[in-house]
Amino acid sequence: VNEPLGTGEVVNVYRDGTLLGTATVVANGTTWAYTDTTAYTGGNNSDSTPSAGWTYTAKVADAVGNLGSSTDRHVTFNAVTTGSAGANITVDATANAITYTAGDTVHALGGNDTITVTATTLQADLVSAGFIDGGAGIDTLKLAAGTTLNLETLTTNQTVQQIQEVEILQMQGTSTLIMSANDVLSLGGANATTMSPYFFTETQQLADGSVNPTGSTGSAGKVQMVIQGLSTDTLKLDALANDGMSHAGVFGNTGLTGNWSYMGQAQIGLNTFKVYNHSTTNAQVLVDVPVVVNTISPIKIVSIVDSTTSSSDTGLSAGDFTTKDNTLTYSGTVPVELDPSAQDVFVEILNSGGNVVQSGVATVTGTNWQFDNTSATLADGTYSIRSTIVDKNTTTATAAFGSMGQDIHPLTIDTAAPTIAVTRTGTGTLAVGQTDTITFTLSENATDFVAGDVTVTGGTLSNFSGSGKVYTATFTPNSGSGTATIFVDSNKFSDVAGNFNADGAEANNTASVPYITLPPQQIVTFGSMTKDSGRSTGNDDWFTADASAGRLVSGSISAPLATGEVVKVYANGTLIGEAEVNGQQWEITDLNGYNAGWTYTAQVVDSAGNTGALKTQVVNGDFTEPAPVITGVTDSGSTAIGHNGTTTKTLSSVSGTGNAGDTIYLYDN
């Protein structure tokens, strides 16, 4: 994976879209491994017989089930491999006894076959021409007495190339078998299918001489191999080797070496086996009691140290091989089998292009090695450290150690100080109740940048969050007005190599935020308007019979305007515009026409949009005159005359109703 997993995150492994399980991931590391216990034998492309091959997919999943991006790898299934010399032996699916001689190519298609090797030169023969495929079932490879077979040197990218599908290796005296956990997972079979006859539920906690078991185990979920022999035979078990495939300067399985642990004894039929489990995979070896088991470790790169200043790895952890030092000493461990009189440890530093830029021979003391290269300077960049067990005074890898004889580890040198840019989302002046988002953009990833690293004037920060290169916070201004600053000084945070920032003299590490959070205090007053046709003295009774467009509205304010403040005038809630102001007097021309009464409002507004008290003035429109009504007519004899009535006397009075304040004109015919 491209970076260490977070809390609760796992690597899920799928086959053709079906979840197989969760991988083992090295702590705080970027490599993972998973043991697929499915048996694949060819056929109709079902789960267990996928003749067309299958596709593995891996995804990172977090604690709530969110999935990251996926990576796929297709496996092409080919059940037949041909050799290049000797006899080509192909047998049917029944159990067969096959004799193997130099150069033979054996295809035991099925059944529980026994393949007996006649010579002790099997190792050299398989390298040059031979091939053995046990086929289906549980197959046994019997070695000639006196044979030394190192499966690790026959292994490429975790697979034993010249031997396949052989689940039992049987030695016949004075022989040595060397194999790693990778080889068990290459040749062995899953206990749930192929190796089901070797099922057991729990080991007996019996010591093997001076070796005590480390705990009980069963066979469920394991990939098993059976190793048998005599008291003069030796099995050497190596831990998990890297896969020989470098990804970003790291071999697959890096950090997942694990170890073999003795788990006690299991009785299977008439045989008693010692049981060894590998800690980071599902590999399990059943060993016949007389066999001596040695557990050894591969060469390892352990640390980097600057011996001049005694400062070690300056990254986030003591073992992440990230440093701000350019002159380094490299150290690690070697297998106990390394003979300093016959082998050296050759150390190389490769640049990102894979070219060797520094190299030398390490000093070996016991099971430790050290390469002091502080006299040479490495420029900033990404590198790979490669340590290899080589034949003495050469650069040729010692074949006997196979993949266990080489380790590779990434190295990052970074002496540049990180920088930070502080920006705001908004552009204007903040008003009452407004906030702004402040963004902090770092030039490199950091894990120690916190809210306390930020200096703030004129307000406060809240909701600080982020990781890596980008962080955000919410800025809230103080009450009043001014220009706030959000600032990050030098030596406040560091990058993954331990370099602290140097930003004190830069302009882009400060964000400035103007604010006005106290609203205007002036009180607006309406004075008069033109086209005020009311009967009162002046133009200030706000009655009119003229609703035509174009009138001057005037008023005053209780105090002069401050910089950036204006008087805004509205009619029926719609902005007319900003008034002309002179001192404490204001005026504005209303270009609107009306067909009924309306309402003016006005208030002082500052540059941040804060508003003062709202003043309201109602304009009463009187655009029609109702007709008067005659309600009574009386003659001089005090007689009421009805509508269309007659009288011979003079009229004494006429009365009726009308609009208050009107003058009524009375006409006679």
SEBA-543247 format. One line per field, with one value per residue (C-alpha): residue number from 1; residue in one letter; x, y, z. Coordinates in steps of 0.05 Angstrom, whole numbers. Layout:
# residues N
baro: (NUM;...)
torti: (a;...)
px: (X;...)
py: (Y;...)
pz: (Z;...)
//
This chain:
# residues 669
baro: (1;2;3;4;5;6;7;8;9;10;11;12;13;14;15;16;17;18;19;20;21;22;23;24;25;26;27;28;29;30;31;32;33;34;35;36;37;38;39;40;41;42;43;44;45;46;47;48;49;50;51;52;53;54;55;56;57;58;59;60;61;62;63;64;65;66;67;68;69;70;71;72;73;74;75;76;77;78;79;80;81;82;83;84;85;86;87;88;89;90;91;92;93;94;95;96;97;98;99;100;101;102;103;104;105;106;107;108;109;110;111;112;113;114;115;116;117;118;119;120;121;122;123;124;125;126;127;128;129;130;131;132;133;134;135;136;137;138;139;140;141;142;143;144;145;146;147;148;149;150;151;152;153;154;155;156;157;158;159;160;161;162;163;164;165;166;167;168;169;170;171;172;173;174;175;176;177;178;179;180;181;182;183;184;185;186;187;188;189;190;191;192;193;194;195;196;197;198;199;200;201;202;203;204;205;206;207;208;209;210;211;212;213;214;215;216;217;218;219;220;221;222;223;224;225;226;227;228;229;230;231;232;233;234;235;236;237;238;239;240;241;242;243;244;245;246;247;248;249;250;251;252;253;254;255;256;257;258;259;260;261;262;263;264;265;266;267;268;269;270;271;272;273;274;275;276;277;278;279;280;281;282;283;284;285;286;287;288;289;290;291;292;293;294;295;296;297;298;299;300;301;302;303;304;305;306;307;308;309;310;311;312;313;314;315;316;317;318;319;320;321;322;323;324;325;326;327;328;329;330;331;332;333;334;335;336;337;338;339;340;341;342;343;344;345;346;347;348;349;350;351;352;353;354;355;356;357;358;359;360;361;362;363;364;365;366;367;368;369;370;371;372;373;374;375;376;377;378;379;380;381;382;383;384;385;386;387;388;389;390;391;392;393;394;395;396;397;398;399;400;401;402;403;404;405;406;407;408;409;410;411;412;413;414;415;416;417;418;419;420;421;422;423;424;425;426;427;428;429;430;431;432;433;434;435;436;437;438;439;440;441;442;443;444;445;446;447;448;449;450;451;452;453;454;455;456;457;458;459;460;461;462;463;464;465;466;467;468;469;470;471;472;473;474;475;476;477;478;479;480;481;482;483;484;485;486;487;488;489;490;491;492;493;494;495;496;497;498;499;500;501;502;503;504;505;506;507;508;509;510;511;512;513;514;515;516;517;518;519;520;521;522;523;524;525;526;527;528;529;530;531;532;533;534;535;536;537;538;539;540;541;542;543;544;545;546;547;548;549;550;551;552;553;554;555;556;557;558;559;560;561;562;563;564;565;566;567;568;569;570;571;572;573;574;575;576;577;578;579;580;581;582;583;584;585;586;587;588;589;590;591;592;593;594;595;596;597;598;599;600;601;602;603;604;605;606;607;608;609;610;611;612;613;614;615;616;617;618;619;620;621;622;623;624;625;626;627;628;629;630;631;632;633;634;635;636;637;638;639;640;641;642;643;644;645;646;647;648;649;650;651;652;653;654;655;656;657;658;659;660;661;662;663;664;665;666;667;668;669)
torti: (v;n;e;p;l;g;t;g;e;v;v;n;v;y;r;d;g;t;l;l;g;t;a;t;v;v;a;n;g;t;t;w;a;y;t;d;t;t;a;y;t;g;g;n;n;s;d;s;t;p;s;a;g;w;t;y;t;a;k;v;a;d;a;v;g;n;l;g;s;s;t;d;r;h;v;t;f;n;a;v;t;t;g;s;a;g;a;n;i;t;v;d;a;t;a;n;a;i;t;y;t;a;g;d;t;v;h;a;l;g;g;n;d;t;i;t;v;t;a;t;t;l;q;a;d;l;v;s;a;g;f;i;d;g;g;a;g;i;d;t;l;k;l;a;a;g;t;t;l;n;l;e;t;l;t;t;n;q;t;v;q;q;i;q;e;v;e;i;l;q;m;q;g;t;s;t;l;i;m;s;a;n;d;v;l;s;l;g;g;a;n;a;t;t;m;s;p;y;f;f;t;e;t;q;q;l;a;d;g;s;v;n;p;t;g;s;t;g;s;a;g;k;v;q;m;v;i;q;g;l;s;t;d;t;l;k;l;d;a;l;a;n;d;g;m;s;h;a;g;v;f;g;n;t;g;l;t;g;n;w;s;y;m;g;q;a;q;i;g;l;n;t;f;k;v;y;n;h;s;t;t;n;a;q;v;l;v;d;v;p;v;v;v;n;t;i;s;p;i;k;i;v;s;i;v;d;s;t;t;s;s;s;d;t;g;l;s;a;g;d;f;t;t;k;d;n;t;l;t;y;s;g;t;v;p;v;e;l;d;p;s;a;q;d;v;f;v;e;i;l;n;s;g;g;n;v;v;q;s;g;v;a;t;v;t;g;t;n;w;q;f;d;n;t;s;a;t;l;a;d;g;t;y;s;i;r;s;t;i;v;d;k;n;t;t;t;a;t;a;a;f;g;s;m;g;q;d;i;h;p;l;t;i;d;t;a;a;p;t;i;a;v;t;r;t;g;t;g;t;l;a;v;g;q;t;d;t;i;t;f;t;l;s;e;n;a;t;d;f;v;a;g;d;v;t;v;t;g;g;t;l;s;n;f;s;g;s;g;k;v;y;t;a;t;f;t;p;n;s;g;s;g;t;a;t;i;f;v;d;s;n;k;f;s;d;v;a;g;n;f;n;a;d;g;a;e;a;n;n;t;a;s;v;p;y;i;t;l;p;p;q;q;i;v;t;f;g;s;m;t;k;d;s;g;r;s;t;g;n;d;d;w;f;t;a;d;a;s;a;g;r;l;v;s;g;s;i;s;a;p;l;a;t;g;e;v;v;k;v;y;a;n;g;t;l;i;g;e;a;e;v;n;g;q;q;w;e;i;t;d;l;n;g;y;n;a;g;w;t;y;t;a;q;v;v;d;s;a;g;n;t;g;a;l;k;t;q;v;v;n;g;d;f;t;e;p;a;p;v;i;t;g;v;t;d;s;g;s;t;a;i;g;h;n;g;t;t;t;k;t;l;s;s;v;s;g;t;g;n;a;g;d;t;i;y;l;y;d;n)
px: (0;24;23;12;-59;-99;-134;-187;-164;-150;-131;-186;-167;-218;-218;-263;-302;-312;-279;-227;-206;-163;-88;-33;-1;65;56;63;87;65;70;18;9;-50;-53;-104;-122;-165;-143;-140;-137;-165;-234;-296;-276;-311;-283;-240;-228;-217;-190;-190;-151;-175;-165;-142;-165;-142;-174;-164;-227;-239;-276;-344;-337;-314;-268;-208;-184;-169;-111;-119;-73;-96;-69;-64;-75;-33;-31;24;97;148;221;280;321;317;255;186;147;71;29;-45;-88;-76;-23;44;115;161;236;269;337;377;342;274;210;156;82;44;-26;-62;-67;-18;47;116;174;241;306;364;423;446;454;381;396;442;398;336;374;398;342;297;225;179;104;68;-2;-65;-69;-14;52;118;188;240;311;372;413;466;426;428;367;359;289;303;353;300;249;232;181;159;146;191;198;226;184;108;52;96;68;115;191;224;299;334;396;453;411;397;334;332;266;230;158;149;167;116;63;87;89;42;-32;-91;-112;-185;-176;-111;-81;-145;-115;-68;-123;-116;-152;-98;-25;1;45;106;177;224;287;303;253;186;123;100;26;-26;-50;-93;-91;-153;-138;-66;-25;16;78;103;179;202;271;321;362;419;376;369;313;330;268;276;226;186;232;217;183;237;189;207;150;172;238;208;208;142;136;183;170;129;188;157;186;174;149;147;75;80;65;6;-11;-36;-49;13;59;78;97;129;87;118;75;98;76;55;27;-15;45;51;104;95;163;179;207;279;289;327;295;336;300;342;329;348;395;361;371;354;373;409;452;494;556;583;527;500;431;390;332;297;231;165;190;259;251;218;286;268;322;349;421;462;519;498;519;476;467;430;433;457;439;480;501;541;616;656;716;676;623;617;557;557;516;491;452;409;375;303;324;354;426;479;506;545;569;617;630;600;636;606;609;573;503;507;534;550;570;599;592;593;651;604;545;478;436;363;319;290;336;338;388;406;446;470;509;564;622;685;719;668;600;570;511;523;476;466;428;379;327;345;412;386;345;323;294;272;309;287;334;301;339;292;250;175;135;63;14;-45;-106;-178;-239;-274;-251;-292;-301;-334;-398;-437;-448;-402;-342;-289;-254;-178;-137;-66;-29;38;91;102;63;65;36;52;17;-37;-82;-33;18;-25;-21;-88;-103;-172;-211;-210;-201;-246;-261;-187;-180;-139;-80;-19;-12;-80;-114;-174;-204;-261;-244;-293;-277;-279;-332;-314;-275;-205;-162;-149;-86;-77;-3;45;115;178;195;123;117;162;159;166;242;243;258;222;187;221;165;176;197;149;87;43;43;-6;-79;-110;-185;-219;-280;-334;-378;-410;-471;-479;-508;-538;-614;-647;-704;-752;-764;-808;-823;-844;-914;-940;-1010;-1037;-1073;-1023;-970;-907;-893;-888;-957;-941;-1010;-1013;-1062;-1003;-974;-935;-862;-807;-806;-751;-749;-707;-686;-630;-585;-567;-491;-445;-429;-364;-318;-353;-423;-483;-557;-600;-672;-726;-798;-844;-781;-746;-682;-688;-615;-563;-580;-536;-510;-481;-462;-524;-574;-593;-637;-656;-699;-753;-766;-823;-897;-952;-1026;-1038;-1004;-934;-881;-810;-756;-684;-623;-548;-507;-431;-380;-387;-462;-479;-544;-567;-637;-691;-735;-805;-848;-918;-943;-1019;-1047;-1114;-1129;-1208;-1264;-1329;-1395;-1434;-1502;-1565;-1600;-1652;-1690;-1734;-1780;-1794;-1853;-1805;-1835;-1788;-1791;-1780;-1743;-1781;-1829;-1861;-1873;-1902;-1858;-1786;-1732;-1700;-1644;-1610;-1566;-1525;-1457;-1389;-1313;-1288;-1255;-1289;-1326;-1396;-1425;-1502;-1537;-1611;-1629)
py: (0;70;93;61;42;86;62;10;2;-66;-95;-139;-191;-216;-270;-254;-205;-253;-233;-284;-250;-197;-193;-190;-121;-104;-55;18;-9;-13;-88;-142;-217;-264;-340;-366;-437;-452;-512;-498;-559;-537;-552;-511;-443;-454;-429;-490;-508;-443;-467;-395;-369;-320;-248;-225;-156;-118;-57;-18;-16;29;13;34;-3;52;22;54;44;-27;-62;-125;-182;-237;-308;-350;-425;-475;-545;-571;-549;-581;-594;-586;-650;-723;-767;-736;-778;-770;-817;-825;-804;-866;-872;-887;-902;-861;-863;-796;-793;-733;-689;-721;-681;-713;-699;-741;-721;-744;-793;-800;-811;-826;-798;-828;-792;-837;-788;-736;-684;-664;-591;-581;-623;-581;-518;-542;-583;-624;-613;-649;-638;-682;-665;-675;-711;-717;-732;-752;-734;-783;-755;-799;-807;-752;-701;-626;-591;-516;-498;-425;-423;-455;-401;-341;-290;-337;-398;-460;-462;-532;-570;-564;-597;-640;-640;-690;-689;-751;-754;-821;-805;-754;-704;-630;-594;-518;-482;-417;-402;-381;-452;-483;-438;-456;-532;-545;-560;-532;-576;-564;-599;-632;-645;-665;-732;-691;-657;-649;-605;-592;-606;-640;-593;-639;-612;-631;-642;-574;-537;-524;-510;-437;-455;-502;-502;-541;-553;-513;-458;-480;-495;-557;-593;-658;-669;-739;-769;-803;-780;-761;-714;-639;-591;-517;-473;-400;-346;-310;-282;-221;-234;-203;-150;-79;-29;42;15;-38;-113;-148;-181;-130;-127;-192;-239;-270;-332;-406;-429;-499;-514;-584;-652;-681;-755;-771;-844;-882;-822;-769;-703;-640;-580;-514;-453;-390;-327;-280;-331;-395;-440;-503;-558;-627;-657;-730;-733;-754;-693;-634;-567;-503;-436;-381;-310;-274;-216;-152;-77;-50;24;86;129;192;173;244;275;212;231;171;166;234;214;202;136;108;58;95;108;181;230;301;275;269;227;160;94;34;-28;-94;-168;-230;-304;-345;-387;-330;-345;-280;-317;-339;-286;-210;-164;-117;-53;-10;56;62;126;131;109;44;66;51;117;90;21;-15;-76;-76;-97;-161;-173;-235;-231;-156;-116;-42;1;69;115;182;205;210;257;238;292;301;249;179;119;45;10;-60;-109;-174;-233;-243;-290;-264;-206;-207;-176;-243;-263;-327;-377;-418;-362;-352;-299;-299;-268;-201;-145;-78;-19;51;112;185;243;311;371;424;463;459;523;544;589;619;641;660;638;706;772;827;857;813;840;822;747;730;683;663;597;600;548;528;494;461;446;377;329;342;307;359;421;440;500;524;537;594;666;704;778;810;746;672;605;544;478;467;403;370;325;318;382;416;443;489;530;579;651;692;767;806;858;926;941;931;883;814;773;697;681;621;636;596;531;514;447;396;351;275;282;327;393;452;506;573;622;683;731;708;746;686;658;713;723;792;797;866;866;914;879;941;966;1040;1081;1140;1150;1170;1220;1235;1310;1323;1307;1345;1333;1332;1362;1358;1418;1425;1479;1458;1391;1347;1318;1261;1265;1271;1267;1265;1195;1212;1192;1239;1269;1292;1259;1293;1280;1281;1235;1242;1243;1248;1185;1147;1125;1072;1087;1107;1122;1073;1089;1039;1044;987;947;957;996;1064;1079;1113;1184;1244;1265;1332;1334;1308;1323;1275;1274;1226;1230;1177;1161;1113;1126;1097;1080;1076;1098;1073;1067;1095;1065;1087;1066;1075;1016;1007;976;907;907;921;961;1014;1026;1026;1089;1084;1139;1124;1165;1171;1175;1209;1202;1205;1250;1215;1250;1283;1255;1298;1266;1318;1380;1424;1482;1544;1509;1457;1406;1352;1348;1278;1260;1290;1321;1392;1450;1521;1549;1572;1521;1532;1479;1424;1372;1310;1274;1285;1277;1313;1379;1383;1444;1425;1467;1466;1480;1495;1465)
pz: (0;-15;58;127;145;192;255;238;165;135;67;38;-14;-66;-120;-180;-136;-77;-12;9;74;107;94;146;144;176;233;210;144;71;54;63;51;48;43;-8;13;-48;-90;-165;-210;-277;-306;-315;-287;-221;-155;-145;-218;-258;-324;-351;-291;-239;-216;-148;-124;-63;-30;34;77;138;202;174;108;61;7;-26;-97;-120;-153;-195;-215;-263;-254;-317;-303;-342;-313;-359;-360;-406;-393;-439;-432;-411;-413;-414;-365;-363;-320;-311;-251;-209;-156;-189;-169;-214;-218;-233;-267;-290;-341;-335;-341;-297;-302;-251;-272;-210;-153;-95;-132;-105;-145;-125;-145;-160;-154;-104;-159;-161;-145;-204;-250;-235;-248;-316;-345;-299;-278;-230;-225;-175;-202;-161;-96;-43;-78;-47;-72;-43;-44;-52;11;17;-23;-8;-37;-29;-52;-42;-99;-144;-123;-166;-142;-86;-131;-135;-211;-224;-172;-168;-129;-85;-14;19;17;44;60;66;108;110;70;80;58;59;49;66;84;12;-11;36;5;-65;-58;0;-1;39;96;78;11;-13;56;92;114;157;196;271;321;373;386;447;488;489;486;430;470;500;456;489;449;446;445;416;344;296;221;201;152;142;80;98;77;107;116;135;144;188;248;203;161;172;154;155;157;135;149;94;40;-1;-68;-111;-137;-118;-111;-97;-72;-27;-39;-29;40;70;145;142;151;213;246;254;321;350;369;398;369;330;323;253;242;264;255;306;276;304;282;262;245;209;245;188;139;142;127;170;168;197;212;227;298;281;237;266;251;248;244;213;190;125;119;143;137;206;213;189;234;224;263;258;298;330;305;282;234;241;210;244;273;287;231;173;139;128;150;143;146;82;110;138;168;149;193;196;213;178;184;233;173;143;146;145;118;57;48;51;58;-2;8;-49;-51;-113;-137;-159;-229;-203;-214;-161;-133;-73;-53;-7;36;106;169;199;274;297;267;255;197;189;129;149;90;127;84;24;17;-12;-44;-25;-58;-55;-55;-42;5;-21;22;-9;17;-35;-44;-10;-46;-102;-118;-137;-94;-54;-86;-23;11;-47;-35;39;20;-3;28;2;38;15;39;36;48;56;84;57;107;94;81;92;55;93;53;66;27;27;-2;31;100;151;184;246;250;192;192;142;126;133;94;113;55;72;21;52;95;170;230;283;255;306;321;374;319;291;317;311;322;318;327;343;305;315;279;264;223;168;156;111;71;79;142;152;209;219;236;277;285;350;364;333;271;245;205;234;219;218;219;225;250;237;275;288;252;217;156;159;157;219;184;217;176;162;145;189;133;79;58;42;112;136;118;131;144;151;195;221;272;305;265;248;306;267;268;202;200;143;131;71;-1;-62;-91;-20;-35;36;65;122;121;83;50;112;125;76;42;-33;-90;-139;-149;-212;-218;-197;-128;-81;-13;41;112;163;204;277;265;205;166;178;122;79;107;64;72;34;18;0;-26;-6;12;-55;-56;-91;-83;-39;-18;-29;39;61;134;169;112;58;-4;-59;-122;-126;-200;-186;-197;-152;-156;-81;-17;-4;50;51;95;105;145;149;120;129;81;113;103;175;180;229;256;202;198;166;134;107;47;46;-24;-36;-110;-114;-82;-61;-80;-24;-5;10;69;87;61;107;88;128;161;189;143;114;40;11;-52;-111;-60;-66;-21;-30;24;22;40;108;106;65;101;82;87;55;65;127;109;40;16;-10;-66;-68;-133;-147;-214)
//
